[in-house]
Amino acid sequence: MRLSTFSSGLLIAVATASSASASTVYVNTLGASTGWYSDDTRNGEATTDQYGSIARGQVLNGLNSSYQGYFSYPGAPAASAADDARIARQIYFSNPYAGSTDDSGVMSLSGTIGGSDANSGKSSVRYYNGGVIASGSALSNISSTFRWYMDAQPTSRTVAFNMLVLGSNNLVYSLAWLGNGAQMNSWNEFSLNANTDGWRIYGNGAPGSSGASFSMTSLLADATYGNLLSNGAIVGVGFNIGSSQRNCIVGIDWLETSLLNNGNRIDFGTVPTPGAIALLGLAGLAGRRRR
Ligand SMILES: [Ca+2]
């Protein structure tokens, strides 16, 4: 699996403490300005666009929207503006549903682009800080709550909350959590803590979907993976749908997790970030001065 060759640069990065903040962080775009990036997003539907033809399932690496640390493995696709455009068809920020919190909109993830039966598409988005987000020991008291909408689609699918963890054996594992009971055409709010069942571990020989699901507490007590994870480092935190989640679009309203932003809300959607507001203010001031 590609994760096995995940950038060794992460190994030498020093943990970066997030600045103290008691407030909501707004995320309305992918890339360096927010720290939220596409990584394992795969083209959902064979298509021809202005950049040429692209097959289903092809991994997309955008110049601005993809996390380049993810693409250090041999044979990785080169970053391109074409893939930025393709990623933007599958991961985008808008306000399509009534009832997002404070009318803030959502970050939509589409497993396919056009509603075909393509099963090889995937949308994957995570926060990265270029190094260690939290030590593996933080897994033992993890808590997360997130709110999301499931679009009306022929298949009912559940967005996964997930993490990339660099194990103490220097191999990267993906931990994905799926809650139960998501409703189509509805807002869903899922909460988990260390004792909530529903985790699976993927990559580097881990059983993935073929194994039983775990609570984090039981996973950390597992003879094979417990010490690897708790002595490792969390290097990415986010969401995905797919693969094999065709014909489903989900919109993520917000996330609160013990791993990011000091547990305060990360609100996805169309609200400008404070930085963007400041820039708009400066632009307005400059405009007035010109007049
Ligand atoms: Ca929102």
Boltz pocket constraint, residues with backbone or C-beta under 6 A from the ligand:
constraints:
  - pocket:
      binder: B
      contacts: [[A, 100], [A, 101], [A, 104], [A, 105], [A, 106], [A, 252], [A, 253], [A, 254], [A, 267], [A, 268], [A, 269]]
      max_distance: 6.0
